[in-house]
């Protein structure tokens, strides 16, 4: 998480100056900033901060519990490009746990309100026909994710990947409908498998 106001204060510059400089740096390095959730996403994070082992990676992923739900969290969950292949399975499993577990108790109410607002804005059913019992490594879901990636490619946005996934899911009459977090996990795992093939 990143606060422009705090950064401006620390750097002794105005908030507007800090905002402009962050925009310049973000464009230069390919970073993305979500001002509403105050989340800064650095796609090359693992290049410069590789985990020493699987336990360190699992510990790193625990920090996601403190990040507000947003599209950037989902983008991070699908970005395995700069993470060593030997960690892909651990990453997919850790992401699935973190996305399902959600934020810490002190932020739970605030985040539930935000999630409800986001679901309503996207026009999704609140919880109708959705279950959380599906494992992210369910081979049927991973197979559907492979089909979706074959159609639109790994460079598509996370929303395009998810929409395409749900299209293929509807063609196969898969029941029960998986939660979005399970879909993201299946896509991440499929992307990992495609790289190792």
URGI-V914902 format. One record per helix or strand. SS is the DSSP state (a for helix, b for strand). FROM is the first residue (numbers start at 0). TO is the last residue. If there is no record, write none. Layout:
# URGI-V914902
ss = <SS & SS>
from = <FROM & FROM>
to = <TO & TO>
This chain:
# URGI-V914902
ss = <a & a & b & b & a & a & a & a & a & b & a & a & b & a>
from = <3 & 14 & 31 & 38 & 44 & 53 & 70 & 84 & 104 & 129 & 138 & 157 & 176 & 179>
to = <10 & 28 & 33 & 40 & 47 & 65 & 76 & 100 & 121 & 130 & 151 & 170 & 177 & 195>
